[in-house]
Amino acid sequence: MTTASNRLQRPLGEWLAADHGDWQPLVERWRNSPAGHALVRAVDARLAAGATVYPAEPLRALSLTPLSQVQVVILGQDPYHGPGQAEGLAFSVPAGQKPPPSLRNIFKELQRDLGLPPPLQPSLLPWARQGVLLLNTVLTVEEGAAASHSKLGWQALTDSICRMAADDPVPKVFMLWGAHAQALAPQLTGTAHRVLCSNHPSPLSALRPPVPFIGCGHFGEANRFLQAAGRPPISWGLAAARPVL
């Protein structure tokens, strides 16, 4: 995904009508609800007014990671609001972009936990294709305005997505980083899923108590749980950085 192509370029309603695999019945119910109609009107009005809205594919996480293949759920907040950054996957930015601070800390923990070298490219697309649902709770944002769409009503859809993943009995790992994501925890009580909680990987909290993100060991623990449940582990490694000659 190039810098020029990561903005939403057609009406949201058209894009939501696309096929999102086994998530589509849920998306359709939401799209046809009063809350769905209101959100589509709000986002499309901003587009018509000339606002730059990211990302190009707001529900890309669902298209890449069908419910039937979900092994791990990582819940973010809203998309990156800088040009070229948001690619429809929580915490991820396209190849060629500089990793934002939270993503750099994710890579630091991968190196500490699993000994994985810093990656050559920052996109987490390989994780999504292995069953890691990289879902933001808010799925659009305007350029240069963090959380600008946080009150438009996306949470009605993304909460339903999380509930659907939680209600599916196949064992999964939920990585809940920070208080925002940990609001999901009550829905996971009594399930067969593994719930891993820590502070958010943001530099503001990654090293602070009560559970610092750096040192949490979630990636290794997730694979141990998946293997014990008879599921394949996630290959967390991305393309390694080239050595300096």
C-alpha positions, 0 to 999 in steps of 0.5 A, a space after each residue: 500500500 503506497 502513501 498515496 493510496 491509503 486514504 479512503 477514496 470511495 463512499 464508506 457505504 460502498 466499501 462496507 458492502 464488499 465481501 468480508 468473508 464469514 464476518 459479513 453477516 455481522 457487518 451487514 446487520 450492523 450496516 443496516 442498523 440505525 447506528 450503522 446508517 448514522 456512521 456511514 452518513 457521518 463518514 461520507 459527509 466528511 469525505 464529501 466535505 473534502 476531509 482526508 480519511 484513513 485508511 483506504 480499507 477500514 475493515 481490512 483486518 476482517 478481510 485478511 483474518 476470517 473468524 474461522 482462522 482467528 488464533 490471536 486477537 490484538 485490540 488497538 484504538 484508532 488508526 494512525 492519522 499521518 499520511 501513508 501510515 494506516 493500513 487497516 491493521 492495528 499497530 501496523 504501518 506499510 512497508 517503507 514507513 517508519 515504525 511509530 513508537 508503540 510498534 517499535 516497542 512491540 519489536 523490542 519485546 519480540 526481540 527480548 521475548 523470542 530473540 527475533 531481530 529488528 524487522 526490515 519492514 514494519 507491516 504486520 500483514 504476515 501476522 494477519 494472514 496467520 490468524 492474528 486479528 489486528 482490530 482497532 476499536 475505531 476504524 477511521 480517522 481524519 488526517 492529523 486529528 487523532 481520535 477524530 472519529 472516536 465518537 461516530 459509533 464504530 464501537 457498536 461494530 467492533 464490540 460485536 466483532 470481539 464478542 463473536 470471536 469470544 463466543 466462538 469456542 475454539 481456543 484463542 489468545 486475547 492480548 489486551 494491552 492497556 486499559 482500553 483493550 482490557 475493557 474486553 476482559 469481562 466478556 472472556 471470563 469462563 471461556 477456553 481462551 487465554 487472556 494476556 494483559 499488560 500495559 499499552 506498548 506506548 512509550 508513556 506506559 511500556 515500562 511502568 507498573 503494574 504490568 510493563 509491556 516490555 517484559 510481558 512475554 506475551 508472544 512466547 506465552 501465546 504460542 505455548 498456549 496455542 500448541 497445547 490447544 492443538 493449534 499451530 503457533 504463530 510465526 512472529 518473525 518478520 523480514 529481518 533488518 539487513 546487517 550494516 556492511 
